[in-house]
Each structure stands twice: as structure tokens, then as C-alpha cells.
Amino acid sequence: MKKILFTMCILIFGIHYSQTYYSQDFNTTGLNGWVSTDIDGDGKQWINANASSINAGFGNGSLVSYSYDDSNNIALTPNNLITSPIIDLSSVTASNAYLVYNLATHSNYPNEKYSVYVTTTNVSGAITASTPVYTETVAAGGFQSRVINVSPFIGQQVYISFRHYDCTDQYYLILDNIKVKSLADYDVALTNLSLNRYGVINTDYFIKTTVKNNGLQSINNVTLNWNDGTDHSAVIALATPLDAGQEKVITHSVAVNYPTVVNKNIAVSITGVNGAADATPADNTLSVPFNSVSQNSPKKVVIEEGTGTWCGWCPRGAVGMHNAETSFPNDFIGIAVHNSDPMMLAEYNTGANFNSFPGMNVDRSLLRQSVGPDFSEFINDRKPMIVPAALNATASLAGRTLTFNASAVFRTNFTNANFRLAAVVVENEVKGTTSGYNQKNYYAGGGAGPMDGYESKPNPIPAADMVYDHVGRMLLGGYAGQAGSIPASITDGQVVNYTFTANIPTAYNLDKIKVVLLLLDGITGEIVNAAGPFAINGTLGVHAAEKTDNEHTLYPNPAKDYFKINGKGKVNIKILDVTGRIILEKEDVEPNTPISVHDLVKGTYLVSIKEKDTEPVTKKLIIK
């Protein structure tokens, strides 16, 4: 359906009017009155597709044309034209008219070429024979905006066309939010806010805003205000002018810093542009929640990788998982979410909702990311994040019945929290004998470059030669987490416990099973924090045949501020969390010497105790 909006607004400054003459967001099915022409006759042309996974700003529908056929692994050389319904500029009284739209290309393959035509005819041959008003080969991928001057066409009825052509073997060109409008002198929009969701008390955090210039005049400064009950305004001078259609990240100069634990909603507004008022202030305000925490807690980054034995490019995902596990043993948890093969868990595959394979979701925050053999950029970026709670768990088996006791120690206050606990049962070294376990391998022969030895393996790799790790087997609490597992009202220092139980199928190898604990944001679905993976072939991941030694005892146990070791001589100790990570190490500890645990979060730990010339023994320590 064609959408024509007529609005008029007299600006406070100047004599410009703000009017929109045509607007289309393609959020209803079909081409919405636009006409696609397959000029080269290859059967590939413009379609309306949901590109919201690439950027939420695209909504439920967008115009998409491809220069690569992913499903068939074929390069395309498009020559695709799409033309609008007639747009009436005959009665425009403003002095300007601009074509405004969003576009995106793939971040790794951005070089799509396209032209924009404005004509009085909708005949495809006449359109392509005319001179474009704009042509570009997109230099950098991602979500972008363009503003094209179409003022010379005021007084006419016109068609606008986009032609995707003269490029090959890239990926896609997406167009959306197409408008023809007049521009006011000063019209900015606050399009995004960036502030750490959580911050440690007595620490500065700065608000970053994304400002878009929707007006005619270049912007040299903006007045930014953030308000948490008190206004914090500052005039921010720009190092370079922000021209029409451009966006820029602007950082507020007044830090967010609280000396105590707080739960705030912070509103951020643009209240001035070049010292003048904004023509449309309705799009100048956004808000973000912020909590200060009394202390930080260990953070693990979870990468859920979409894979399948049918996917010839998926070996690079397995390589990426292995490399991340080796490089970041204490900061990374990897889970393989299988699709359309014998290891698929339908609920997991549906929840993850990958749109290409291999693909990955990072903390369920960065969705449908491209997969390479190196995850370090994602892990390094997210592992320093401040989180509101530390996680821990214990696991035990009775036969094949798993009891998984999860706990979260919160370090902030919430009056209306929405968190959920969830657990994922993961199996390593999975093998199969049927053809469904054969792994497609497009790296065979080396034509696609090296891939950690997969280039020397055949295509497909026989099931007998394949071992699959990190396989997501069961979801405890469901993909969205267990409702009611975390209360709505939370105070600093509060410990929340929840117990999951499950029967492990006999087809799964208990010695290769581990469990990952997740804390989920119940509103966004993001993974706030994670712990594990925890082995389940013995409580706390310690094998049942573990050596014990009655000569050493820990007391008090549970401990609050300190514990002591009762024994005969000096010992070297290591305190480990339940994942095996060393938290504290001390040498030559005298018997009955207090060992402080004041800085450790509440939960269960293992203490390795070693006397000279003896094997170490392991004891369980509970800190409350």
C-alpha cells in the first residue's frame, strides 16, 4: 500500500516547512506498489524480506537484492531494477525536496553497486537510459542512511527507481524506510544511546549518544542533557561539522557515577542545536536503565554456534569453538546448536533462530553473527562487562537423574527485576554411525584456504572420522529460562537458589556430559552472565574416586571471613571455583593460619592442599 503523509509545520527559525510527500517502510507483505524488473532475466530480482536480524531499524520488511546465492553457493551478477509508485511533487511549496532512505550491505562483502533514478516514466528501458541522480559502490557494510537532493523535480509527478547492477559475488543490498520530504534548517534525531547496563560504585561511566542530522544546516554543537531526577546539561562542540544525513557518536561530558548501590532510569535529551531549537523535538529523547553494583562478579561470554552436518562451511565454526576454548578457558563457554541433523534439539534450534550457517549468537545480545575461526574480538569485547550477579552451581546424579543446584549472588538492588535461570546440558565427543553424522566439508582440497586441517580431509568426512563437541543436548528451564526462578525484588548481597532436575537419556555418555548455567534477562532474552560448564559425573564436577585425606580438615566450614587448615605441617593451597579456575593460591601456609575469603563471592569452592613430597588432596569449602 502506498503511504502518503501530508504534514506541515512552521519552524520557529527561518521560513522552511517540514513536509513528507512519500513514505514507505515495506512492513506489509509484497512490494507495496513498487515494480521489480529482472533486466538480465536470471530469475533473481528484488523481494520484500525481513532484515530485522541485520538491524532492527529495518522492521519486518525491506527491499533486498542479492549478488550471491547462499543456499546454492553461487555468485550472482545482478541487474535488478525496482520502481516506486508515482510520487506527486506538483504541489510542493517548500524550497527543497530530498530522497531519504536506509541501506545495508554485508560487513565482509560490502561492495554492492547501485544507482538512483528520478524519472517521469516508469518504463524500465527509459529509466535505465536516463542519467542517475546518484550512483555508488558501497564502501563499508552495515546499516546506513542516504540523503539525495531531488529539489529539481519539484512541480512534477515522478517515479524513483533503484538499480542494483555491475557487481558480483558480494552478498546483498537492502533498502528501506524510503521517504521524499522537505528538510528544516535544524532537525536532529537521537537514534541510539550507549551506557553500561551495570557499573561499579564510585566509578565514572560516560553516556554515548548517536545523533543524526535530518536538517539542511551543518551542526557544530549540540546541547545534551541527562536526567536521573537531576539535570546534567552540557554543550558538546563537534570536532567536525555534522552534515545533512550524517550520524555521529557524541559523548556526554558529565559522567554517571554513584557512591552507593542504585537502580535508576536515565533520560537523555538533545535540547539545542547550534544554540537554536530543534524543529522536531519529539525524536530527541531516549532513556536507559542503569544499576550500580557493590562489587563486580566474574563474567563468562557464551557463544551459541549454529551448525549442521549438512553445512559445508560449518567446520570453521568447530575450529572457532576449539580456538576460543584454548585461548579463553576461563572466559568463554561454547555451545553447538545443531540444525537438521541427528544432533538437533528442536527447541534450541527454534529459539536460536539462526538465518545462516555457520552463524552464532553472542550472549544472545549480538545475534546472527558471522562465524570465523577466531572469536577473540567478541570475547575480548564482552568479558570485561560488569554484571549484576555471580553464578555458581553443584551437580549430582542418582542413576541417570540429574540434580542441578543453581545459585546467584546479586550485587545490586532491583525493585522490579525480570531475570530467569536456565541450564543447558552439553555433550562432548559425540559420535555416530549413520550417514547423518557425515560432515560436509567445503574446505576439502584446500581451494577455500586452510582451515586447521579440514583442507586435508575429504568431502564429506565419514561419520567414523568425526567427533562433535559442545553439542547442546537439553534445555533445563526452556530456551527463555525458568519463570519464577528469580524474584522481582532483589537487594545487594541476596543469594537466590533454584534446583533443576532432569533425566539424562541413555544415549548420552554421562562421562562427557556437562551443564552450563545461564542468567537471562527476561525482557530482552540476553544472557546476563553464565557459569560452567559443570561436570556431572560427581558432585561439583569432582570425580567420585577423588582421593581424601583425614589428616587435613577445613574450619570453619561454611566460612564467612576466613578459614583455617588443621594439619601437621606447612602446605601449599589452591582455591578453585567449581569450573576448575584457580581463584587464590598460597604457599607455605602454617597449620591453623587464617586464610581470608572476604573478597570471594558466596558459593562452593574446592581447596587443593599439598604437603611437600605428597600428592595433593581436595576438600570442599562453602563460603556464606
C-alpha atoms as one frame of an Amber mdcrd trajectory, in Angstrom:
protein
   0.000   0.000   0.000   1.314   3.430  -0.883   1.664   5.654   2.134   1.378
   9.412   1.524   1.606  11.685   4.503   0.892  15.411   4.308   2.071  17.333
   7.351   3.080  20.956   7.685   4.989  22.635  10.455   6.105  26.288  10.526
   9.555  26.407  12.071  10.481  28.776  14.831  13.529  29.863  12.860  13.532
  30.509   9.121  10.734  30.014   6.669  11.263  26.349   5.769   8.380  23.937
   6.037   8.780  20.308   7.055   6.677  18.062   4.831   6.750  14.388   3.910
   5.408  13.629   0.427   6.018   9.896   0.283   6.941   7.265   2.884   7.271
   3.503   2.662   8.688   1.075   5.259   7.715  -2.212   3.490   6.447  -3.701
   6.750   3.453  -5.200   4.961   3.911  -8.147   2.613   4.681  -7.709  -1.062
   6.377  -4.846  -2.880   3.820  -2.276  -1.687   3.187  -0.809  -5.122   6.795
  -0.930  -6.276   7.550  -2.825  -9.510  10.586  -5.096  -9.855  12.202  -5.699
 -13.256  14.605  -8.596 -13.790  16.662  -6.887 -16.502  19.131  -9.731 -17.010
  16.424 -12.416 -16.907  18.214 -14.697 -14.443  15.103 -15.181 -12.314  16.659
 -13.268  -9.410  15.164  -9.893  -8.562  14.086  -7.572  -5.758  11.996  -9.136
  -2.989  10.469  -7.993   0.286  12.251  -9.831   3.115  12.584  -9.459   6.868
  16.050  -7.978   7.542  15.442  -7.028  11.176  18.127  -9.518  12.264  20.679
  -7.336  10.455  19.343  -4.150  12.030  16.140  -3.574  13.994  15.680  -0.290
  12.120  14.592  -2.281   9.073  11.434  -3.502  10.791   9.533  -6.514   9.439
  10.142  -5.887   5.744  12.772  -4.451   3.406  13.679  -4.464  -0.282  16.501
  -6.960  -0.867  18.533  -7.842  -3.978  21.342 -10.414  -3.951  24.732 -10.732
  -5.617  25.372 -14.148  -4.035  23.135 -17.214  -3.741  23.999 -18.566  -0.289
  21.776 -21.641  -0.476  23.463 -22.878  -3.671  26.914 -21.361  -3.085  26.742
 -19.481  -6.408  27.991 -15.980  -7.276  25.408 -13.724  -8.934  25.853 -10.675
 -11.160  22.573  -8.817 -10.654  20.891  -6.352 -12.965  17.733  -5.681 -10.976
  15.552  -2.569 -11.156  12.774  -1.587  -8.788  10.493   1.408  -9.346   8.182
   3.252  -6.986   4.554   4.194  -7.486   4.080   7.706  -8.832   5.089  10.394
  -6.307   3.315  13.734  -6.608   5.654  16.710  -6.150   3.468  19.008  -8.317
   2.022  20.932  -5.370   5.185  21.227  -3.265   5.601  24.775  -1.947   8.797
  24.210   0.039  12.104  25.246  -1.472  13.651  21.799  -1.203  12.851  18.111
  -1.537  15.104  15.197  -0.616  15.062  11.442  -1.047  15.957   9.830   2.287
  16.479   6.077   2.780  18.359   3.416   4.740  20.564   0.752   3.226  22.801
  -2.090   4.305  25.330  -4.423   2.751  27.212  -7.319   4.317  30.030  -6.230
   6.619  32.538  -8.605   4.982  31.278  -8.187   1.406  30.048  -4.596   1.148
  30.861  -3.624  -2.468  27.369  -3.584  -3.960  26.857  -1.069  -6.779  23.555
   0.688  -7.300  22.109   3.805  -8.937  19.123   6.001  -8.118  16.939   7.373
 -10.916  14.202  10.008 -10.769  12.060   9.994 -13.913   8.642  10.961 -15.205
   8.206   7.494 -16.722   8.049   4.019 -15.203   9.196   2.211 -18.370  12.303
   0.249 -17.376  14.224   0.847 -20.621  13.656   4.595 -20.466  14.665   4.643
 -16.790  17.999   2.892 -17.321  18.708   5.045 -20.394  18.390   8.200 -18.282
  21.132   9.725 -16.134  21.070   8.565 -12.496  20.825  11.242  -9.804  23.129
   9.163  -7.625  25.457   6.164  -8.032  27.699   4.463  -5.524  29.599   1.272
  -4.847  29.104   0.832  -1.127  32.497   1.033   0.574  31.619  -0.232   4.053
  28.878  -2.614   5.162  26.245  -2.256   7.833  23.176  -0.093   8.390  23.495
   3.373   6.817  21.451   6.384   5.673  21.487   8.418   2.496  20.041  11.860
   1.660  19.731  12.720  -2.062  18.648  16.154  -3.299  15.646  15.867  -5.644
  14.682  19.555  -5.497  14.982  19.952  -9.311  11.914  17.714  -9.633   9.606
  19.925  -7.546   6.473  20.655  -9.581   6.435  17.239 -11.304   4.980  13.782
 -10.792   7.880  11.354 -10.677   8.968   7.767 -10.179  12.012   6.801  -8.105
  13.989   3.720  -9.135  16.898   1.795  -7.633  19.091  -0.351  -9.881  21.404
  -2.998  -8.387  23.982  -3.932 -11.031  27.616  -4.118 -12.181  28.832  -6.102
  -9.153  29.275  -9.799  -8.401  29.969 -12.291  -5.618  29.285  -9.885  -2.748
  26.110 -10.732  -0.807  23.078  -8.423  -0.583  21.807  -4.877  -0.934  18.998
  -3.880   1.433  16.870  -0.727   1.036  14.201   0.514   3.417  12.431   3.459
   5.061  12.232   5.367   1.793  10.900   8.921   2.083  10.633  12.008  -0.070
  10.450  15.074   2.136  11.482  18.663   2.622  14.061  19.407   5.293  14.054
  22.053   8.011  17.174  24.013   8.907  17.708  22.340  12.285  16.285  18.874
  12.763  18.268  16.259  14.645  17.272  12.871  15.981  18.711  10.953  18.912
  18.874   7.486  17.358  20.818   5.482  19.940  22.177   5.535  23.493  25.094
   3.568  24.840  25.737   3.290  28.572  26.995   0.285  30.517  23.929  -1.506
  31.862  25.757  -2.027  35.155  28.590  -0.103  36.767  30.689  -0.432  39.917
  30.067   2.159  42.623  32.389   5.198  42.711  33.347   4.683  39.056  32.827
   7.036  36.092  30.707   5.870  33.158  30.027   8.104  30.171  26.887   8.176
  28.051  27.460   7.862  24.303  24.714   9.095  22.003  24.203   8.644  18.274
  22.874  11.842  16.709  21.548  12.048  13.165  21.242  15.328  11.240  17.863
  15.298   9.479  18.048  19.017   8.652  19.635  21.214   5.999  22.251  23.052
   8.055  25.528  21.587   9.248  25.697  21.109  13.003  28.668  22.388  15.006
  27.396  21.747  18.528  24.514  20.156  20.407  23.236  20.655  23.932  22.917
  17.263  25.650  21.156  16.641  28.933  20.858  13.502  31.027  18.412  13.322
  33.877  18.071  10.837  36.735  15.967  13.236  38.790  18.617  15.923  38.380
  19.550  17.626  35.101  23.114  17.299  33.821  23.418  19.522  30.732  26.462
  20.262  28.591  27.104  21.950  25.246  29.156  19.483  23.190  31.257  21.019
  20.409  31.830  18.718  17.438  35.352  18.260  16.114  33.988  18.245  12.556
  30.582  19.504  11.366  27.722  17.024  11.126  26.272  17.475   7.643  22.787
  16.615   6.391  22.022  12.902   6.560  25.109  12.077   8.609  25.265  10.387
  12.009  27.863  10.893  14.698  28.560   9.412  18.124  28.676  12.170  20.754
  29.779  11.530  24.334  28.270  13.496  27.220  30.975  15.196  29.261  29.344
  14.604  32.671  29.960  11.086  33.995  27.394   8.785  35.553  28.825   7.911
  38.979  27.074   6.753  42.156  28.711   6.179  45.558  26.047   3.671  46.602
  24.019   0.892  45.034  21.166   2.415  42.986  18.562   1.373  40.425  17.979
   4.289  38.016  16.269   5.128  34.748  18.287   7.804  32.919  16.631  10.008
  30.276  18.891  11.646  27.679  17.730  14.572  25.509  19.037  16.950  22.863
  17.800  20.346  23.974  19.629  22.584  21.495  21.273  22.576  18.056  23.848
  25.252  17.219  22.300  27.235  20.070  18.839  27.095  18.442  15.732  24.986
  18.988  15.118  21.768  17.078  12.286  21.686  14.519  11.005  18.259  15.651
  11.880  17.691  19.320   9.705  14.567  19.561  12.623  12.365  18.403  15.214
  13.959  20.692  14.823  11.850  23.854  15.728   8.263  24.764  16.204   6.536
  28.109  18.283   3.677  29.512  18.252   1.738  32.801  21.368   1.752  34.964
  22.312  -0.131  38.138  25.390   0.400  40.228  26.832  -2.743  41.832  28.696
  -3.027  45.125  31.366  -5.218  43.504  31.940  -6.849  40.149  31.434 -10.569
  39.565  33.214 -12.946  37.164  31.792 -12.753  33.639  31.792 -15.531  31.038
  30.950 -14.987  27.377  28.576 -17.545  25.853  28.720 -18.213  22.123  25.975
 -20.420  20.727  27.038 -21.565  17.273  24.512 -22.673  14.665  25.865 -25.683
  12.814  24.857 -28.829  10.948  26.500 -31.860   9.411  24.919 -30.829   6.079
  26.704 -27.448   6.172  29.969 -27.469   4.205  31.230 -24.228   5.743  30.467
 -25.289   9.328  33.887 -26.840  10.012  35.176 -23.294  10.527  32.697 -22.948
  13.399  34.139 -26.059  15.049  37.621 -24.579  14.596  36.471 -21.290  16.118
  34.989 -23.058  19.144  38.180 -25.037  19.716  40.384 -21.962  19.369  38.242
 -19.944  21.782  38.216 -22.725  24.347  42.009 -22.955  24.145  42.645 -19.198
  24.238  39.977 -18.227  26.784  39.483 -21.222  29.103  38.177 -19.041  31.950
  36.157 -16.515  29.954  34.355 -18.499  27.244  31.572 -21.064  27.056  30.749
 -22.572  23.676  27.588 -24.472  22.769  26.926 -26.021  19.357  23.273 -25.681
  18.328  22.672 -28.251  15.603  20.244 -27.807  12.736  18.609 -30.522  10.603
  20.936 -33.343  11.600  20.753 -36.218  14.143  22.068 -33.972  16.952  19.427
 -31.280  16.524  17.480 -30.265  19.633  14.354 -28.743  18.066  13.600 -26.315
  20.908  17.148 -24.995  20.875  17.284 -24.692  17.093  13.990 -22.779  17.054
  14.945 -20.478  19.917  18.362 -19.584  18.480  16.707 -18.734  15.134  19.874
 -18.622  13.021  19.392 -17.330   9.483  22.645 -18.688   8.051  25.093 -21.457
   8.887  27.521 -21.352  10.449  26.131 -18.478  12.496  26.391 -17.502  16.105
  24.647 -15.643  18.893  26.995 -13.970  21.375  25.418 -13.797  24.842  22.110
 -13.693  22.914  22.900  -9.995  22.607  24.785  -9.946  19.308  22.537 -12.118
  17.170  23.199 -13.998  13.926  26.840 -13.013  13.702  29.166 -14.309  11.000
  31.429 -17.134  12.113  35.154 -17.269  11.511  37.883 -19.388  13.080  38.679
 -16.620  15.599  36.141 -15.463  18.214  38.629 -13.355  20.179  37.201  -9.975
  19.151  33.792 -10.857  20.588  35.200 -12.399  23.758  37.685  -9.592  24.454
  34.944  -7.018  23.921  32.445  -8.619  26.300  34.425 -10.339  29.040  35.187
  -7.046  30.891  31.477  -6.222  31.147  30.103  -5.505  34.600  27.398  -7.985
  35.626  24.884  -7.825  38.492  25.389 -11.317  39.918  27.919 -14.102  40.404
  26.779 -17.599  39.496  27.635 -20.979  40.942  26.195 -24.473  40.927  26.517
 -28.007  42.223  25.591 -31.137  40.291  24.865 -34.684  41.383  23.499 -37.874
  39.867  21.258 -40.622  41.167  21.337 -43.189  38.411  20.670 -41.034  35.361
  18.662 -38.420  37.258  20.484 -35.098  37.370  20.023 -32.650  40.221  21.491
 -29.279  39.367  21.504 -26.725  42.185  21.984 -23.221  40.793  22.732 -20.096
  42.799  23.125 -16.415  42.023  24.629 -13.825  44.370  23.327 -10.372  43.421
  25.401  -7.240  43.967  22.749  -4.576  43.324  19.146  -3.668  44.093  16.065
  -4.194  41.928  12.512  -3.224  42.736  11.024  -4.855  39.638  13.550  -7.318
  38.242  12.862  -9.748  35.422  15.576 -12.390  35.423  15.425 -16.123  34.820
  17.804 -19.000  35.440  18.346 -21.626  32.766  20.710 -24.544  32.250  21.996
 -26.229  29.104  23.164 -29.838  29.114  26.134 -30.162  26.742  27.871 -33.311
  25.496  31.404 -33.628  24.110  32.938 -36.303  21.886  29.647 -37.229  20.265
  29.975 -39.903  17.590  27.526 -41.554  15.236  27.477 -44.335  12.721  24.719
 -43.306  10.313  25.167 -41.128   7.238  23.573 -38.206   9.088  26.839 -37.881
  11.028  28.886 -37.415   7.843  30.209 -33.842   7.841  30.029 -31.821   4.619
  33.372 -30.099   4.108  33.818 -27.338   1.516  37.413 -26.877   2.684  38.412
 -30.232   1.193  41.308 -29.951  -1.240  42.411 -26.540   0.015  40.574 -24.498
  -2.605  38.846 -22.455   0.121  42.106 -21.926   2.007  43.486 -23.542   5.158
  41.108 -24.460   7.979  43.018 -26.220  10.752  43.462 -29.450   8.800  39.989
 -29.706   7.303  41.557 -28.909   3.925  43.250 -32.324   4.022  40.024 -34.168
   4.857  37.512 -35.415   2.268  34.079 -34.043   1.412  32.065 -35.349   3.124
  34.054 -36.528   6.118  32.772 -40.020   7.044  30.947 -40.365  10.351  33.618
 -42.794  11.553  36.180 -39.970  11.364  34.073 -37.277  13.022  33.809 -36.287
  16.693  31.427 -33.488  17.655  31.985 -31.326  20.743  29.906 -28.755  22.657
  26.648 -30.332  21.458  23.604 -28.742  23.095  21.546 -31.734  24.288  18.920
 -30.488  26.762  17.430 -27.157  27.894  16.527 -27.040  31.586  14.043 -24.253
  32.160  13.499 -23.884  28.414  15.225 -21.577  25.958  13.749 -18.481  27.634
  14.626 -19.665  31.148  12.610 -20.794  34.141   9.845 -18.346  35.031   9.807
 -17.568  38.755  13.358 -18.775  39.380  14.473 -15.231  40.333  12.296 -12.923
  42.488  11.259  -9.461  41.282  12.592  -7.688  44.376  16.334  -8.101  44.917
  18.772  -6.492  47.343  22.541  -6.241  47.346  24.091  -9.454  48.704  20.959
 -11.545  48.228  21.534 -15.200  47.309  18.955 -16.823  45.057  18.865 -20.604
  44.706  16.983 -22.801  42.274  17.133 -26.556  41.617  16.721 -28.165  38.194
  16.145 -31.896  37.788  16.261 -33.923  34.604  16.632 -37.490  33.394  19.629
 -37.909  31.115  18.759 -40.122  28.116  20.639 -43.399  27.935  22.031 -42.435
  24.506  24.149 -39.719  26.134  27.542 -40.516  27.679  27.496 -39.343  31.304
  31.292 -39.056  31.375  31.123 -36.497  28.549  28.137 -34.510  29.837  28.479
 -31.038  31.367  25.962 -28.389  32.365  26.098 -24.643  31.661  24.261 -22.239
  33.973  22.732 -19.096  32.456  21.246 -15.957  33.981  18.854 -14.472  31.408
  17.249 -11.061  31.094  13.561 -11.949  30.996  12.694  -8.938  28.816  15.452
  -8.912  26.187  16.365 -12.607  26.376  20.059 -11.729  26.656  22.488 -13.841
  28.658  23.478 -11.564  31.537  26.041 -13.977  32.968  26.977 -17.635  32.810
  28.963 -20.222  34.734  30.380 -23.634  33.987  30.442 -25.924  32.252  29.986
 -28.190  35.293  30.767 -31.915  35.015  28.039 -34.204  36.331  29.879 -37.484
  36.923  30.250 -36.442  40.579  29.142 -33.622  42.835  30.748 -30.310  41.858
  32.471 -31.936  38.913  34.891 -33.834  41.189  35.177 -37.485  40.223  33.765
 -39.917  42.801  37.149 -41.658  43.028  38.823 -38.450  44.237  41.399 -39.005
  46.958  40.513 -37.970  50.519  42.787 -37.356  53.493  41.538 -37.204  57.063
  44.722 -35.509  58.252  43.577 -32.179  56.831  40.302 -30.500  57.724  38.949
 -27.054  56.899  37.272 -24.978  59.580  35.058 -23.094  59.998  33.206 -24.644
  57.071  30.992 -22.978  55.932  33.282 -19.956  56.223  32.374 -16.281  56.226
  35.523 -14.156  56.542  38.293 -16.778  56.793  39.038 -20.477  57.166  41.933
 -22.486  58.596  43.575 -25.800  57.732  44.175 -28.231  60.561  47.250 -30.366
  59.878  50.816 -31.263  60.823  53.000 -29.069  58.624  53.201 -26.320  56.045
  51.096 -26.740  52.905  50.634 -25.114  49.524  46.992 -24.418  48.732  44.922
 -23.516  45.711  41.317 -22.382  45.931  39.374 -23.244  42.789  35.850 -22.474
  41.701  33.691 -25.341  40.519  34.822 -24.884  36.911  38.424 -25.549  37.946
  39.610 -21.956  37.703  42.224 -21.021  40.317  40.872 -18.149  42.417  43.589
 -17.933  45.107  46.997 -19.537  45.593  49.218 -19.543  48.701  52.479 -21.301
  49.592  53.960 -22.443  52.918  50.774 -21.953  54.901  51.261 -22.828  58.559
  48.650 -25.057  60.249  45.677 -23.134  61.679  46.643 -19.881  59.922  43.550
 -17.781  58.988  43.102 -17.564  55.217  40.869 -14.648  54.201  37.916 -15.301
  51.896  36.434 -11.854  52.343  36.857 -10.999  48.621  35.299 -14.227  47.333
  31.649 -14.407  46.341  29.368 -16.727  48.241  29.228 -20.271  46.948  31.041
 -23.600  46.860  34.770 -23.947  46.167  37.437 -26.640  46.068  40.632 -26.342
  48.095  43.650 -28.283  46.837  46.076 -28.973  49.717  49.620 -30.229  49.073
  52.306 -31.069  51.560  55.927 -31.467  50.490  56.574 -34.729  48.600  52.914
 -35.835  48.807  50.056 -35.925  46.353  47.552 -33.055  46.731  44.178 -33.706
  48.320  40.994 -31.817  47.596  38.434 -30.526  50.096  35.125 -28.781  49.590
  34.715 -25.293  51.097  31.451 -23.401  51.344  31.566 -19.612  51.709  28.470
 -17.888  53.109
